[in-house]
């Protein structure tokens, strides 16, 4: 099983984590900009429960924005960031052979963002309309929703605006959904850090590193290898990137590092979920209950 099955931080509600200048572009699971494909294309891509919920949320935001006098294009997520797909080590040989560490997908996404319809529309608006659009999608001010994360950070957001309206329509109990998603997303980030710091993971990088040396690479950890090939402004040529990533994936399997990472990820996932049972249960329950509503939204839009 590829490490992509254990890695990404959980889906964050669209738009909420965007910077103000990007607020009319939906956000990906990692919090980055999405790819800007129109709603018709997104509708075809829907499949999993998570995709269904996201698509319905996007369609609801679109409808809400249009009622307020603005245009909005529903968007899909980007899946090219290898640090999210493979937070511990790249172990999917087929993916590595095609994409290396995903620099090709990142460059493609950046080009798509340049032509993103929401971005173009937002830039075309006069200053006062831009302010109104930001308020419409995100709410007038970050008040109404708040939660203190396990890290101690206080996170707040407006309970007004089209994003809040869409989530309220889907999940009904907006404060509970906000609390559950923010806390569980935070737990996912903590989980990755705990695995990387675990002595069992660090010990398992030894055999992996020796395997990599046998292939001509001298990196002490997968993080070092990824950083070498993906440093901003100094990305490796695609062929060289692929050779390094495929070596990493091959060694991840043969050295046992991938198996250790999966075991530790599952262990810490369970431990952290037990530490915040209310939020973990609420997220699963609210998402499950929202699915029929999401399907109905998509059916109406289709």
Helices and strands as residue ranges (DSSP letters): H 4-7, G 20-22, H 39-45, H 49-67, H 82-85, H 93-99, H 103-114, H 117-124, H 127-138, E 144-148, E 154-158, H 161-171, H 174-197, H 199-214, H 222-230, H 238-255, H 257-275, H 277-301
